[in-house]
Amino acid sequence: MALVGSYVALSKPLVAALPVFLLAWLRFAIGAAAMPHWLRKPAGEPPLDRRTRGLLFLESLLGNFLFSVCMLFGVSMTSAVSAGVILAAIPAVVAVLSWALLGERVGPRTWAAVGCAVAGIGLLGLARDGQAAGGTAWLGNLLVVGAVVCEASYAVIGKALTGRMGPRRITALVNLWGLALMTPLGLWQAWSFDFGAVRAGTWALLVFYALAASVWSVWLWMTGLRHVPAALGGVFTVMLPVAAAAVGVLVLGEPFGALQALAFACALAGVLLATLPVRAAGAR
């Protein structure tokens, strides 16, 4: 999630140089070229059944395609403050979905960690100087809520997939679905785009963005979900907006004051609550 937040922040110059759908299409294409060997089925892994194929499609539709569309267009219609506060709901939505869909037990400490995460990112959002975007703000807020649900669903579906497949193959197949879903829109924007106007540094940044978004972060996330419950993994989605803000401060020169520091403290407290070992009953 820290890697996701970092490349989201560093993608700002890419969005300025490339149309959104073309950028997403190139991301998936580069990812597909980087990991064809991950598509091979391991000897001990069972063949894909209909349910697993459906989960792979939903994982890409919600976590790759719809999340990007909802977030990019939503933020363009609402204020940064509203978007930041709404994004703080991701860990809570993951916990609720993992309880409702996977039957996972969500203990008091995990709920406390979720509360810290929500408080921290809420403060981070309130620390930003955002302006309302007029009469379309309600629609923008609704789209950001949609992005939250998509990201939370991505975490829960990913947990279900890791019980059936290895992280590498999940990463490669989900990326291929993303490429298929984005190809019509990507080709539409590529038809009239002047590729010669893109500078060499932008192409290099695009390669990093594609590898980070389609390969590294997905593989790390799926590998982690094999060892922790989805509700616990959802707490770490707090690192997405935290890392994005940190890159904004350290790389892009955005201000960092007392309210931002308090937000980071709350977020880190949530991570500690979620990860510190629980003393077994009767232990001395």
C-alpha positions in Angstrom: 0.0 0.0 0.0 2.9 2.3 0.6 4.2 1.6 -2.9 0.7 2.2 -4.3 0.5 5.6 -2.6 4.0 6.5 -3.9 3.2 5.8 -7.5 -0.2 7.5 -7.3 1.6 10.7 -6.2 4.4 10.3 -8.8 1.9 9.7 -11.6 0.9 13.4 -11.6 3.3 14.3 -14.4 2.1 11.2 -16.4 -1.5 12.3 -16.2 -0.4 15.7 -17.5 1.4 14.2 -20.5 -0.9 11.2 -21.4 -4.7 10.9 -21.5 -6.1 8.8 -18.6 -7.3 5.8 -20.5 -4.2 5.7 -22.7 -2.0 5.8 -19.6 -3.9 3.0 -18.0 -3.8 0.9 -21.2 0.0 1.4 -21.5 0.4 0.4 -17.9 -1.3 -2.9 -18.4 0.5 -3.6 -21.7 3.9 -3.0 -20.1 2.9 -5.2 -17.1 1.8 -8.0 -19.4 5.2 -7.8 -21.3 7.0 -8.0 -18.0 5.5 -11.2 -16.6 4.5 -13.8 -19.2 6.3 -16.5 -17.3 4.1 -15.9 -14.3 1.1 -17.1 -16.3 2.3 -20.7 -16.3 0.3 -23.0 -13.9 2.5 -24.6 -11.2 2.4 -28.4 -11.1 0.6 -28.6 -7.8 -2.0 -26.0 -8.5 -5.5 -27.2 -9.6 -7.1 -26.0 -12.9 -9.1 -22.8 -12.8 -12.8 -23.5 -12.1 -15.7 -21.2 -13.1 -15.8 -19.5 -9.6 -12.0 -18.7 -9.7 -12.3 -17.3 -13.2 -15.1 -15.1 -12.0 -13.2 -13.9 -9.0 -10.2 -13.0 -11.2 -12.5 -11.0 -13.5 -14.1 -9.2 -10.6 -10.7 -8.5 -9.0 -9.5 -6.7 -12.1 -12.8 -5.0 -12.9 -13.2 -3.5 -9.4 -9.6 -3.1 -8.3 -8.0 -2.0 -11.6 -10.6 -0.6 -14.0 -13.4 0.9 -11.9 -11.2 2.1 -9.0 -9.1 4.2 -11.4 -12.2 5.6 -13.3 -14.1 6.5 -10.1 -11.1 8.0 -8.4 -9.8 10.1 -11.3 -13.2 11.5 -12.3 -14.4 11.8 -8.7 -11.5 13.9 -7.5 -12.0 16.2 -10.5 -15.5 17.0 -9.4 -15.1 17.3 -5.6 -12.7 19.0 -3.2 -9.5 17.4 -2.0 -10.7 17.6 1.6 -13.9 15.6 0.8 -12.0 13.0 -1.2 -9.4 12.5 1.6 -12.0 12.1 4.3 -14.0 9.6 2.2 -10.8 7.5 1.4 -10.3 7.1 5.1 -13.2 4.7 5.1 -11.3 2.0 3.1 -10.0 0.0 6.2 -13.5 0.0 7.7 -15.2 -1.1 4.5 -12.6 -3.9 4.1 -13.3 -5.1 7.7 -17.0 -5.1 7.2 -16.8 -6.9 3.8 -14.4 -9.5 5.2 -16.8 -10.2 8.1 -19.9 -10.3 5.8 -18.4 -12.2 2.8 -15.6 -14.3 4.2 -17.0 -14.9 7.7 -13.8 -13.6 9.3 -13.8 -12.7 13.0 -13.0 -9.0 13.5 -11.7 -8.5 17.0 -11.8 -5.4 19.2 -8.2 -4.5 18.5 -8.7 -4.7 14.8 -11.7 -2.4 15.1 -9.6 0.0 17.2 -6.9 -0.1 14.5 -9.5 0.7 11.9 -10.6 3.6 14.0 -7.1 5.0 14.2 -6.7 4.6 10.5 -9.9 6.5 9.8 -9.0 9.2 12.3 -5.6 9.7 10.9 -6.5 10.0 7.2 -9.5 12.1 8.2 -7.2 14.5 9.9 -4.9 14.4 6.8 -7.8 15.3 4.6 -8.9 18.1 6.9 -5.4 19.5 6.8 -5.5 20.0 3.1 -6.8 23.3 1.7 -9.4 22.0 -0.7 -12.1 24.0 -2.5 -15.5 22.8 -3.3 -16.1 22.1 -7.0 -19.5 23.7 -7.3 -22.7 21.9 -8.2 -21.0 18.6 -9.2 -19.4 18.1 -5.8 -22.1 15.6 -4.7 -21.5 13.5 -7.8 -17.7 13.6 -7.2 -18.2 12.5 -3.6 -20.4 9.6 -4.8 -17.7 8.5 -7.2 -15.1 8.6 -4.5 -17.3 6.4 -2.3 -17.5 4.0 -5.3 -13.7 4.0 -5.4 -13.6 3.1 -1.7 -15.9 0.2 -2.2 -13.9 -1.0 -5.2 -10.6 -0.9 -3.3 -12.2 -2.7 -0.3 -13.6 -5.4 -2.6 -10.2 -5.8 -4.2 -8.7 -6.6 -0.8 -11.5 -9.1 0.1 -11.5 -10.9 -3.3 -7.7 -11.1 -3.3 -7.9 -13.0 0.0 -10.3 -15.5 -1.5 -8.0 -15.9 -4.6 -4.9 -16.5 -2.5 -6.4 -19.7 -1.1 -6.7 -21.1 -4.6 -3.7 -19.7 -6.6 -0.2 -18.5 -6.1 0.5 -14.7 -5.9 2.5 -14.5 -9.1 -0.2 -16.2 -11.3 -2.9 -14.0 -9.7 -0.9 -10.9 -10.5 -0.4 -11.9 -14.1 -4.0 -12.9 -14.8 -5.5 -9.9 -13.1 -3.3 -7.7 -15.2 -4.4 -9.4 -18.4 -8.0 -8.8 -17.5 -7.2 -5.1 -16.9 -5.5 -4.9 -20.3 -8.6 -6.5 -22.0 -11.0 -4.1 -20.2 -8.9 -1.0 -21.0 -8.0 -1.8 -24.6 -11.0 -0.3 -26.3 -10.7 3.0 -24.5 -6.9 3.0 -24.7 -7.0 2.5 -28.5 -9.7 5.2 -28.9 -7.4 7.8 -27.2 -4.2 6.4 -28.9 -5.8 7.0 -32.3 -5.4 10.8 -32.2 -2.5 11.1 -29.7 0.9 12.5 -30.7 3.3 10.1 -29.2 6.3 12.0 -30.5 5.5 14.9 -28.1 6.2 12.7 -25.1 9.7 13.3 -23.6 12.1 10.5 -22.8 11.9 11.1 -19.0 8.1 10.7 -19.2 8.5 7.3 -20.9 11.0 6.2 -18.2 8.5 7.3 -15.5 5.8 5.4 -17.3 7.8 2.2 -17.1 8.3 2.6 -13.4 4.6 3.4 -12.9 3.6 0.3 -14.9 5.9 -2.1 -13.1 5.0 -0.7 -9.7 1.2 -0.7 -10.3 0.8 -3.9 -12.3 3.6 -6.1 -10.9 5.3 -5.2 -7.7 2.5 -3.8 -5.6 0.0 -6.5 -6.7 2.4 -9.4 -6.0 3.4 -7.9 -2.6 -0.3 -7.5 -1.7 -1.3 -11.0 -2.7 1.7 -12.6 -1.0 0.8 -10.7 2.2 -2.9 -11.8 2.1 -1.8 -15.4 2.1 -0.6 -15.0 5.7 -3.1 -12.5 7.3 -6.9 -12.1 7.4 -8.4 -9.7 4.9 -9.7 -7.4 7.7 -6.2 -7.1 9.1 -4.8 -6.5 5.7 -7.4 -3.8 5.1 -5.9 -1.8 8.0 -2.7 -1.4 5.9 -4.7 0.4 3.2 -4.1 3.3 5.5 -0.6 3.5 4.0 -2.0 4.4 0.5 -3.0 8.0 1.3 -0.3 8.3 3.9 2.4 7.4 1.4 0.9 9.6 -1.3 0.9 12.6 1.1 4.5 11.8 2.2 5.7 11.8 -1.4 3.8 15.1 -1.8 5.7 16.6 1.1 9.2 15.2 0.5 9.2 15.2 -3.3 6.7 17.8 -4.5 7.3 20.3 -1.7 3.8 20.4 -0.2 3.4 21.9 3.4 3.7 19.7 6.5 2.2 21.1 9.7 1.1 19.9 13.1 -2.3 18.5 11.9 -0.5 16.4 9.2 1.9 15.1 11.9 -1.0 14.1 14.1 -2.6 12.3 11.2 0.5 10.3 10.6 0.7 9.4 14.3 -2.9 8.1 14.3 -2.2 6.1 11.2 0.9 4.5 12.6 -0.9 3.7 15.9 -3.4 1.8 13.9 -0.7 -0.3 12.2 0.9 -1.0 15.6 -2.5 -2.1 17.1 -3.0 -4.4 14.1 0.4 -6.0 14.0 1.7 -6.3 17.6 1.4 -9.9 18.8 -1.5 -10.8 21.1 -0.5 -12.5 24.4 -2.0 -15.9 24.6 -4.5 -16.7 27.3 -2.8 -17.8 30.5 0.6 -16.6 29.4 2.9 -15.2 32.0 
